[in-house]
Amino acid sequence: MKEQSLGEFEELVLLMVAALHDEAYGVTILENLESKLGKKVNISAIHVALKRLEKKGFVTSRFGGITNDRGGRRKKFYVITAVGKKALDAHYQVRTSIYQEIPNISFN
């Protein structure tokens, strides 16, 4: 099977799914990303990324219970898979190895 690629925004969403563990759903991912990034994120972009990540096998989803405060709609929760964690680990290693190659530059 061909190894799946991971885009920058997908990586951020996947990182947040992993960080939130069993409490990751669209709105919590959105709020936490906006907090970390310091800018607005579109909820539709989150949902598109989650669908792509699930199709690639990086996350799985399940529905929570029906609640009155959501008008009878259920939350869709996401969790990272072993394949998703492996992809994050690979990205981390590449980024870290490149970062460590940056010479000690002084901008004074």
C-alpha positions as CSV (number, residue, x, y, z in Angstrom):
1,M,0.0,0.0,0.0
2,K,1.3,3.5,-0.9
3,E,2.1,5.7,2.0
4,Q,-0.4,8.5,2.4
5,S,0.8,12.1,2.3
6,L,-0.1,14.6,5.0
7,G,-0.7,18.3,4.2
8,E,0.2,21.1,6.6
9,F,-3.4,21.8,7.7
10,E,-4.2,18.1,7.9
11,E,-1.1,17.8,10.1
12,L,-2.4,20.5,12.5
13,V,-5.8,18.9,12.7
14,L,-4.3,15.5,13.3
15,L,-2.1,16.9,16.0
16,M,-5.1,18.4,17.7
17,V,-7.1,15.1,17.4
18,A,-4.2,13.4,19.1
19,A,-3.9,16.0,21.8
20,L,-7.6,16.0,22.6
21,H,-7.7,12.2,22.4
22,D,-11.2,10.9,23.0
23,E,-12.8,14.4,23.2
24,A,-11.9,15.6,19.7
25,Y,-14.8,16.7,17.6
26,G,-15.2,19.6,15.1
27,V,-15.9,22.5,17.5
28,T,-13.2,21.5,20.1
29,I,-10.7,21.0,17.3
30,L,-11.6,24.5,15.9
31,E,-11.4,26.3,19.3
32,N,-8.1,24.7,20.2
33,L,-6.5,25.4,16.9
34,E,-7.7,29.0,16.9
35,S,-6.2,29.4,20.4
36,K,-2.9,27.8,19.4
37,L,-2.6,29.6,16.0
38,G,-3.9,33.0,17.2
39,K,-6.2,33.3,14.2
40,K,-9.6,32.3,12.9
41,V,-10.1,28.9,11.3
42,N,-13.1,27.9,9.2
43,I,-15.1,25.0,10.6
44,S,-15.7,23.7,7.1
45,A,-12.0,23.4,6.6
46,I,-11.8,21.3,9.8
47,H,-14.6,19.0,8.6
48,V,-13.0,18.6,5.1
49,A,-9.6,17.8,6.7
50,L,-11.2,15.2,9.1
51,K,-12.9,13.5,6.2
52,R,-9.6,13.3,4.3
53,L,-7.8,12.0,7.4
54,E,-10.4,9.4,8.0
55,K,-10.3,8.3,4.3
56,K,-6.5,8.0,4.6
57,G,-6.8,5.8,7.8
58,F,-5.2,8.4,10.1
59,V,-8.3,8.8,12.3
60,T,-11.4,6.9,13.1
61,S,-14.7,8.3,14.2
62,R,-17.7,7.5,16.4
63,F,-20.9,9.2,17.2
64,G,-21.7,10.4,20.8
65,G,-25.1,10.3,22.3
66,I,-28.0,12.5,21.3
67,T,-28.3,15.7,23.4
68,N,-31.1,18.3,23.8
69,D,-28.6,21.2,23.8
70,R,-27.6,20.3,20.2
71,G,-31.2,20.0,19.0
72,G,-31.1,16.2,19.0
73,R,-27.9,16.0,16.9
74,R,-25.0,13.8,17.9
75,K,-21.4,14.9,18.1
76,K,-18.9,13.0,15.9
77,F,-15.8,12.2,17.8
78,Y,-12.4,11.4,16.3
79,V,-9.4,9.5,17.5
80,I,-6.0,9.0,16.0
81,T,-5.0,5.6,14.6
82,A,-1.7,3.9,14.8
83,V,-1.2,4.8,11.1
84,G,-1.9,8.4,12.0
85,K,0.5,8.5,14.9
86,K,3.2,6.9,12.6
87,A,2.6,9.7,10.1
88,L,2.9,12.4,12.8
89,D,6.1,10.8,14.1
90,A,7.6,10.7,10.6
91,H,6.7,14.4,10.0
92,Y,8.2,15.3,13.4
93,Q,11.5,13.5,12.6
94,V,11.8,15.2,9.2
95,R,11.1,18.7,10.6
96,T,13.4,18.2,13.5
97,S,16.3,16.9,11.4
98,I,16.0,19.9,9.0
99,Y,15.6,22.4,11.9
100,Q,18.8,21.0,13.5
101,E,20.7,21.7,10.2
102,I,20.1,25.4,10.5
103,P,23.4,27.1,11.3
104,N,23.7,29.2,14.4
105,I,23.0,32.5,12.7
106,S,23.3,35.8,14.5
107,F,21.0,38.7,13.4
108,N,22.5,41.4,15.6
